[in-house]
Every structure is written in C-alpha cells, then in structure tokens.
Amino acid sequence: MIDLQKVRIDKWLWSVRLFKSRSMATDACKSGKVKIKENNVKPSYLVTSGEQIELKKNGFNLTFRVLQLLDKRVSATLAAPCFEDLTTLEEMNKYKEWFVGKSGAEFRLRGEGRPTKKERREIDDFKEMYFDDEEVL
C-alpha cells in the first residue's frame, strides 16, 4: 500500500466499509452526519491519521479513530486495523437491543424464486419506511 498523508473523508469512510457506497458516504457528509472535532465536515475534507470521527448512522452515534489511511476499498479483514471503534458502551448496547433478534430472515414460499426488480424496489421502499435513519428512535 502507498503511504498516504491525507484522504477525502467520504472516500475513507467507503474504503473501510463504514458505508456500502461512496455516494452514501458523500450524502452522510453533506447532511451533517459526519463530524470531526464537533464540526460538520464536507465530503472533500482531508482526513489524517489519528483524527476522531463522529458518525450518525441508522439513528446510532458511532465514534471511530483513524489509524491508517486508505483510498481504495479493501476487504473487511484488511479494513479492520485501519480504524479503532470508540463507540460508547451505551450506544453499543442500544444497537444490540435494537437489531439483535428483532427480525428473522426474509421468507418466500417455495418455488417463487428470487424477487423481480419491481418486487425488490417495493421491499426496499417498505424497509426504508420503517428503518430510516432518524425514524429508528
């Protein structure tokens, strides 16, 4: 890996797998859900090693410290040593209480096959309605 000095915050959040896509990381920055030193940051903010990031995601307040900079997306095993999770125990318990055991796997009748694109969009819209960022609390 190349030794980097600074990387865009949206790119780093995506590369260490805190967001599924870079555009989701960019949108989080634009909507004020990513903070460094209690200040909202733009997606173009250049993050350095050692900085502490406060992130609001799915209604939970997560805190991370940047240990290593990445500019390309890597596997979860390679991404794990790149940040330190400083999320408070209270927030972690809130996360566990909310998600663990709340719902089983999705069920489809035998022989119906995979959902079509239209059915998938309807499922996603339904989930967004109930599991949106701020409406979780």
C-alpha positions as CSV (number, residue, x, y, z in Angstrom):
1,M,0.0,0.0,0.0
2,I,1.1,3.6,-0.6
3,D,1.8,5.6,2.5
4,L,-0.8,8.4,2.3
5,Q,-0.8,11.6,4.2
6,K,-4.4,12.7,3.7
7,V,-7.5,11.2,2.1
8,R,-11.0,12.6,1.4
9,I,-13.3,11.7,4.3
10,D,-16.0,10.3,2.0
11,K,-13.5,8.1,0.3
12,W,-12.0,6.8,3.6
13,L,-15.5,6.0,5.1
14,W,-16.3,4.0,2.0
15,S,-12.9,2.2,1.7
16,V,-13.0,0.9,5.3
17,R,-16.6,-0.3,4.7
18,L,-18.5,2.0,7.1
19,F,-20.8,2.8,4.1
20,K,-21.9,0.5,1.2
21,S,-21.2,3.1,-1.5
22,R,-19.1,6.2,-1.8
23,S,-22.2,8.2,-2.7
24,M,-23.8,7.1,0.6
25,A,-20.7,8.4,2.5
26,T,-20.9,11.6,0.5
27,D,-24.6,12.1,1.3
28,A,-23.9,11.5,5.0
29,C,-21.2,14.2,5.0
30,K,-23.5,16.6,3.1
31,S,-26.4,16.1,5.5
32,G,-24.2,16.7,8.6
33,K,-24.0,13.2,9.9
34,V,-20.2,13.1,9.9
35,K,-18.3,15.3,12.4
36,I,-14.7,15.8,13.3
37,K,-13.9,17.9,16.5
38,E,-17.7,18.6,16.8
39,N,-17.7,20.3,13.4
40,N,-19.7,19.1,10.4
41,V,-17.3,18.1,7.5
42,K,-17.8,18.3,3.8
43,P,-17.1,15.2,1.7
44,S,-13.9,16.8,0.4
45,Y,-12.5,17.2,3.9
46,L,-9.0,15.7,4.0
47,V,-8.7,13.3,7.0
48,T,-5.4,12.4,8.6
49,S,-4.3,9.5,10.7
50,G,-5.2,9.9,14.4
51,E,-8.4,12.0,13.9
52,Q,-11.6,11.1,15.7
53,I,-14.7,10.8,13.6
54,E,-18.3,11.0,15.0
55,L,-20.8,9.4,12.7
56,K,-24.6,9.2,12.9
57,K,-25.8,6.1,11.0
58,N,-29.2,4.5,11.3
59,G,-30.0,6.5,14.4
60,F,-26.9,5.5,16.3
61,N,-24.0,7.7,17.3
62,L,-20.8,5.9,16.3
63,T,-17.2,7.1,17.1
64,F,-14.1,6.0,15.3
65,R,-10.4,6.9,15.3
66,V,-8.5,6.8,12.0
67,L,-5.4,4.6,12.4
68,Q,-4.5,4.1,8.8
69,L,-5.5,5.9,5.6
70,L,-6.9,4.0,2.6
71,D,-8.1,5.4,-0.8
72,K,-9.2,2.1,-2.3
73,R,-11.9,-0.2,-0.9
74,V,-10.5,-3.3,0.7
75,S,-11.9,-6.5,2.3
76,A,-13.3,-6.3,5.8
77,T,-10.3,-8.1,7.3
78,L,-7.9,-5.6,5.8
79,A,-10.1,-2.7,6.7
80,A,-10.4,-3.7,10.4
81,P,-7.0,-2.5,11.5
82,C,-7.4,0.9,9.8
83,F,-9.7,2.3,12.4
84,E,-10.5,1.9,16.1
85,D,-14.1,1.8,17.3
86,L,-14.5,4.2,20.2
87,T,-18.3,4.0,20.3
88,T,-19.6,4.2,23.9
89,L,-20.9,1.1,25.6
90,E,-24.3,2.7,26.0
91,E,-24.6,3.2,22.2
92,M,-23.4,-0.4,21.5
93,N,-26.0,-1.7,23.9
94,K,-28.6,0.4,22.2
95,Y,-27.5,-1.1,18.9
96,K,-27.6,-4.7,20.2
97,E,-31.0,-4.2,21.8
98,W,-32.5,-2.8,18.6
99,F,-31.1,-5.2,16.0
100,V,-30.3,-8.5,17.6
101,G,-33.2,-10.9,17.3
102,K,-35.7,-8.3,16.0
103,S,-36.5,-9.9,12.8
104,G,-35.8,-13.3,11.2
105,A,-34.7,-13.9,7.7
106,E,-37.0,-12.9,4.9
107,F,-39.3,-15.6,3.7
108,R,-40.5,-16.6,0.3
109,L,-42.7,-19.5,-0.5
110,R,-41.0,-22.5,-2.1
111,G,-41.0,-22.3,-5.9
112,E,-41.5,-18.5,-6.1
113,G,-37.8,-17.9,-6.9
114,R,-36.0,-14.6,-6.4
115,P,-37.8,-11.3,-6.3
116,T,-38.1,-9.4,-9.5
117,K,-36.7,-5.9,-9.8
118,K,-40.1,-4.4,-9.1
119,E,-40.6,-6.6,-6.0
120,R,-37.1,-5.7,-4.8
121,R,-37.8,-2.0,-5.0
122,E,-41.1,-2.5,-3.2
123,I,-39.3,-4.4,-0.4
124,D,-36.6,-1.7,-0.2
125,D,-39.2,1.0,0.0
126,F,-41.1,-0.8,2.7
127,K,-37.8,-1.3,4.7
128,E,-36.9,2.4,4.3
129,M,-40.3,3.4,5.7
130,Y,-39.6,1.5,8.9
131,F,-35.9,1.6,9.3
132,D,-35.0,5.1,8.1
133,D,-32.1,7.0,9.7
134,E,-33.9,9.3,12.1
135,E,-37.1,7.4,12.5
136,V,-35.5,4.5,14.2
137,L,-35.5,6.3,17.5
